[in-house]
Amino acid sequence: MELKQCVNSTLCLEKKPKLVVGLRGSTSNIFVDNAAYRDFLFQTFQVSSSGMESFAMVMTSLSNGFVVLVIRGFSNIASG
């Protein structure tokens, strides 16, 4: 998929956007801002991104017997 860097002639992103498919994400109850912990998550669980915004919804759903799927877009990585 080709993603455009500019919306118009005056509004452009600093870097060309790219779509990455197939990496594993996770959710947690903490904000991950530590490069060593980020590396541990990847080496141990092959987790490439972590977000905390979905944690409460996932825990509430699973605690009440509901299956949940979270679809997110990430724009940065922990401490990097």
mmCIF file of the C-alpha atoms, coordinates in Angstrom:
data_MODEL
# 
_entry.id   MODEL 
# 
loop_
_atom_site.group_PDB 
_atom_site.id 
_atom_site.type_symbol 
_atom_site.label_atom_id 
_atom_site.label_alt_id 
_atom_site.label_comp_id 
_atom_site.label_asym_id 
_atom_site.label_entity_id 
_atom_site.label_seq_id 
_atom_site.pdbx_PDB_ins_code 
_atom_site.Cartn_x 
_atom_site.Cartn_y 
_atom_site.Cartn_z 
_atom_site.occupancy 
_atom_site.B_iso_or_equiv 
_atom_site.pdbx_formal_charge 
_atom_site.auth_seq_id 
_atom_site.auth_comp_id 
_atom_site.auth_asym_id 
_atom_site.auth_atom_id 
_atom_site.pdbx_PDB_model_num 
ATOM 1  C CA . MET A 1 1  ? 0.000   0.000   0.000  1.00 0.00 ? 1  MET A CA 1 
ATOM 2  C CA . GLU A 1 2  ? 1.401   3.363   -1.001 1.00 0.00 ? 2  GLU A CA 1 
ATOM 3  C CA . LEU A 1 3  ? 0.978   6.019   1.691  1.00 0.00 ? 3  LEU A CA 1 
ATOM 4  C CA . LYS A 1 4  ? 1.292   9.675   0.759  1.00 0.00 ? 4  LYS A CA 1 
ATOM 5  C CA . GLN A 1 5  ? 3.714   11.914  2.600  1.00 0.00 ? 5  GLN A CA 1 
ATOM 6  C CA . CYS A 1 6  ? 1.798   15.101  1.747  1.00 0.00 ? 6  CYS A CA 1 
ATOM 7  C CA . VAL A 1 7  ? -1.873  15.984  2.135  1.00 0.00 ? 7  VAL A CA 1 
ATOM 8  C CA . ASN A 1 8  ? -1.461  18.984  -0.156 1.00 0.00 ? 8  ASN A CA 1 
ATOM 9  C CA . SER A 1 9  ? 1.336   21.239  -1.409 1.00 0.00 ? 9  SER A CA 1 
ATOM 10 C CA . THR A 1 10 ? 1.888   22.836  2.025  1.00 0.00 ? 10 THR A CA 1 
ATOM 11 C CA . LEU A 1 11 ? 1.059   20.072  4.530  1.00 0.00 ? 11 LEU A CA 1 
ATOM 12 C CA . CYS A 1 12 ? 3.534   17.173  4.609  1.00 0.00 ? 12 CYS A CA 1 
ATOM 13 C CA . LEU A 1 13 ? 4.847   14.693  7.163  1.00 0.00 ? 13 LEU A CA 1 
ATOM 14 C CA . GLU A 1 14 ? 8.534   14.954  8.084  1.00 0.00 ? 14 GLU A CA 1 
ATOM 15 C CA . LYS A 1 15 ? 9.136   11.297  7.219  1.00 0.00 ? 15 LYS A CA 1 
ATOM 16 C CA . LYS A 1 16 ? 7.489   9.114   4.601  1.00 0.00 ? 16 LYS A CA 1 
ATOM 17 C CA . PRO A 1 17 ? 4.829   6.969   6.334  1.00 0.00 ? 17 PRO A CA 1 
ATOM 18 C CA . LYS A 1 18 ? 4.980   3.190   6.139  1.00 0.00 ? 18 LYS A CA 1 
ATOM 19 C CA . LEU A 1 19 ? 2.528   0.441   6.910  1.00 0.00 ? 19 LEU A CA 1 
ATOM 20 C CA . VAL A 1 20 ? 3.910   -2.461  8.964  1.00 0.00 ? 20 VAL A CA 1 
ATOM 21 C CA . VAL A 1 21 ? 1.807   -5.625  9.105  1.00 0.00 ? 21 VAL A CA 1 
ATOM 22 C CA . GLY A 1 22 ? 2.358   -8.783  11.098 1.00 0.00 ? 22 GLY A CA 1 
ATOM 23 C CA . LEU A 1 23 ? 4.059   -7.534  14.233 1.00 0.00 ? 23 LEU A CA 1 
ATOM 24 C CA . ARG A 1 24 ? 2.695   -8.432  17.648 1.00 0.00 ? 24 ARG A CA 1 
ATOM 25 C CA . GLY A 1 25 ? 1.322   -5.764  19.952 1.00 0.00 ? 25 GLY A CA 1 
ATOM 26 C CA . SER A 1 26 ? 0.321   -5.896  23.592 1.00 0.00 ? 26 SER A CA 1 
ATOM 27 C CA . THR A 1 27 ? -1.576  -3.905  26.173 1.00 0.00 ? 27 THR A CA 1 
ATOM 28 C CA . SER A 1 28 ? -0.614  -3.248  29.768 1.00 0.00 ? 28 SER A CA 1 
ATOM 29 C CA . ASN A 1 29 ? -1.581  -1.260  32.825 1.00 0.00 ? 29 ASN A CA 1 
ATOM 30 C CA . ILE A 1 30 ? 1.652   0.773   32.696 1.00 0.00 ? 30 ILE A CA 1 
ATOM 31 C CA . PHE A 1 31 ? 3.180   3.223   30.236 1.00 0.00 ? 31 PHE A CA 1 
ATOM 32 C CA . VAL A 1 32 ? 6.296   1.620   28.751 1.00 0.00 ? 32 VAL A CA 1 
ATOM 33 C CA . ASP A 1 33 ? 9.011   4.258   28.376 1.00 0.00 ? 33 ASP A CA 1 
ATOM 34 C CA . ASN A 1 34 ? 12.110  2.161   28.922 1.00 0.00 ? 34 ASN A CA 1 
ATOM 35 C CA . ALA A 1 35 ? 14.318  0.843   26.125 1.00 0.00 ? 35 ALA A CA 1 
ATOM 36 C CA . ALA A 1 36 ? 15.607  -2.128  28.166 1.00 0.00 ? 36 ALA A CA 1 
ATOM 37 C CA . TYR A 1 37 ? 12.062  -3.251  29.040 1.00 0.00 ? 37 TYR A CA 1 
ATOM 38 C CA . ARG A 1 38 ? 10.974  -2.724  25.428 1.00 0.00 ? 38 ARG A CA 1 
ATOM 39 C CA . ASP A 1 39 ? 13.838  -4.984  24.304 1.00 0.00 ? 39 ASP A CA 1 
ATOM 40 C CA . PHE A 1 40 ? 12.884  -7.583  26.939 1.00 0.00 ? 40 PHE A CA 1 
ATOM 41 C CA . LEU A 1 41 ? 9.273   -7.618  25.697 1.00 0.00 ? 41 LEU A CA 1 
ATOM 42 C CA . PHE A 1 42 ? 10.440  -8.173  22.132 1.00 0.00 ? 42 PHE A CA 1 
ATOM 43 C CA . GLN A 1 43 ? 13.031  -10.842 22.968 1.00 0.00 ? 43 GLN A CA 1 
ATOM 44 C CA . THR A 1 44 ? 10.704  -12.748 25.313 1.00 0.00 ? 44 THR A CA 1 
ATOM 45 C CA . PHE A 1 45 ? 7.283   -12.354 23.668 1.00 0.00 ? 45 PHE A CA 1 
ATOM 46 C CA . GLN A 1 46 ? 8.089   -10.894 20.218 1.00 0.00 ? 46 GLN A CA 1 
ATOM 47 C CA . VAL A 1 47 ? 6.005   -7.850  21.203 1.00 0.00 ? 47 VAL A CA 1 
ATOM 48 C CA . SER A 1 48 ? 6.914   -4.857  19.067 1.00 0.00 ? 48 SER A CA 1 
ATOM 49 C CA . SER A 1 49 ? 4.491   -2.306  20.527 1.00 0.00 ? 49 SER A CA 1 
ATOM 50 C CA . SER A 1 50 ? 2.641   -1.771  23.775 1.00 0.00 ? 50 SER A CA 1 
ATOM 51 C CA . GLY A 1 51 ? -0.264  0.498   24.623 1.00 0.00 ? 51 GLY A CA 1 
ATOM 52 C CA . MET A 1 52 ? -2.070  1.046   27.885 1.00 0.00 ? 52 MET A CA 1 
ATOM 53 C CA . GLU A 1 53 ? -5.266  2.657   26.598 1.00 0.00 ? 53 GLU A CA 1 
ATOM 54 C CA . SER A 1 54 ? -6.958  -0.676  25.796 1.00 0.00 ? 54 SER A CA 1 
ATOM 55 C CA . PHE A 1 55 ? -6.005  -2.438  29.032 1.00 0.00 ? 55 PHE A CA 1 
ATOM 56 C CA . ALA A 1 56 ? -9.130  -1.547  31.038 1.00 0.00 ? 56 ALA A CA 1 
ATOM 57 C CA . MET A 1 57 ? -11.472 -2.567  28.236 1.00 0.00 ? 57 MET A CA 1 
ATOM 58 C CA . VAL A 1 58 ? -9.696  -5.896  27.705 1.00 0.00 ? 58 VAL A CA 1 
ATOM 59 C CA . MET A 1 59 ? -9.610  -6.744  31.415 1.00 0.00 ? 59 MET A CA 1 
ATOM 60 C CA . THR A 1 60 ? -13.271 -5.811  31.905 1.00 0.00 ? 60 THR A CA 1 
ATOM 61 C CA . SER A 1 61 ? -14.367 -7.831  28.878 1.00 0.00 ? 61 SER A CA 1 
ATOM 62 C CA . LEU A 1 62 ? -12.358 -10.937 29.763 1.00 0.00 ? 62 LEU A CA 1 
ATOM 63 C CA . SER A 1 63 ? -13.384 -10.757 33.438 1.00 0.00 ? 63 SER A CA 1 
ATOM 64 C CA . ASN A 1 64 ? -17.023 -10.877 32.334 1.00 0.00 ? 64 ASN A CA 1 
ATOM 65 C CA . GLY A 1 65 ? -16.541 -13.737 29.873 1.00 0.00 ? 65 GLY A CA 1 
ATOM 66 C CA . PHE A 1 66 ? -16.552 -11.683 26.679 1.00 0.00 ? 66 PHE A CA 1 
ATOM 67 C CA . VAL A 1 67 ? -14.037 -12.182 23.882 1.00 0.00 ? 67 VAL A CA 1 
ATOM 68 C CA . VAL A 1 68 ? -12.441 -8.927  22.797 1.00 0.00 ? 68 VAL A CA 1 
ATOM 69 C CA . LEU A 1 69 ? -10.325 -7.861  19.827 1.00 0.00 ? 69 LEU A CA 1 
ATOM 70 C CA . VAL A 1 70 ? -8.415  -4.582  19.915 1.00 0.00 ? 70 VAL A CA 1 
ATOM 71 C CA . ILE A 1 71 ? -7.305  -2.982  16.662 1.00 0.00 ? 71 ILE A CA 1 
ATOM 72 C CA . ARG A 1 72 ? -4.894  -0.093  17.142 1.00 0.00 ? 72 ARG A CA 1 
ATOM 73 C CA . GLY A 1 73 ? -2.544  2.048   15.200 1.00 0.00 ? 73 GLY A CA 1 
ATOM 74 C CA . PHE A 1 74 ? 0.776   2.934   16.833 1.00 0.00 ? 74 PHE A CA 1 
ATOM 75 C CA . SER A 1 75 ? 2.861   5.952   15.951 1.00 0.00 ? 75 SER A CA 1 
ATOM 76 C CA . ASN A 1 76 ? 5.851   5.433   18.229 1.00 0.00 ? 76 ASN A CA 1 
ATOM 77 C CA . ILE A 1 77 ? 7.716   2.822   20.251 1.00 0.00 ? 77 ILE A CA 1 
ATOM 78 C CA . ALA A 1 78 ? 8.710   2.794   23.890 1.00 0.00 ? 78 ALA A CA 1 
ATOM 79 C CA . SER A 1 79 ? 11.755  4.949   24.504 1.00 0.00 ? 79 SER A CA 1 
ATOM 80 C CA . GLY A 1 80 ? 12.811  5.006   20.905 1.00 0.00 ? 80 GLY A CA 1 
# 
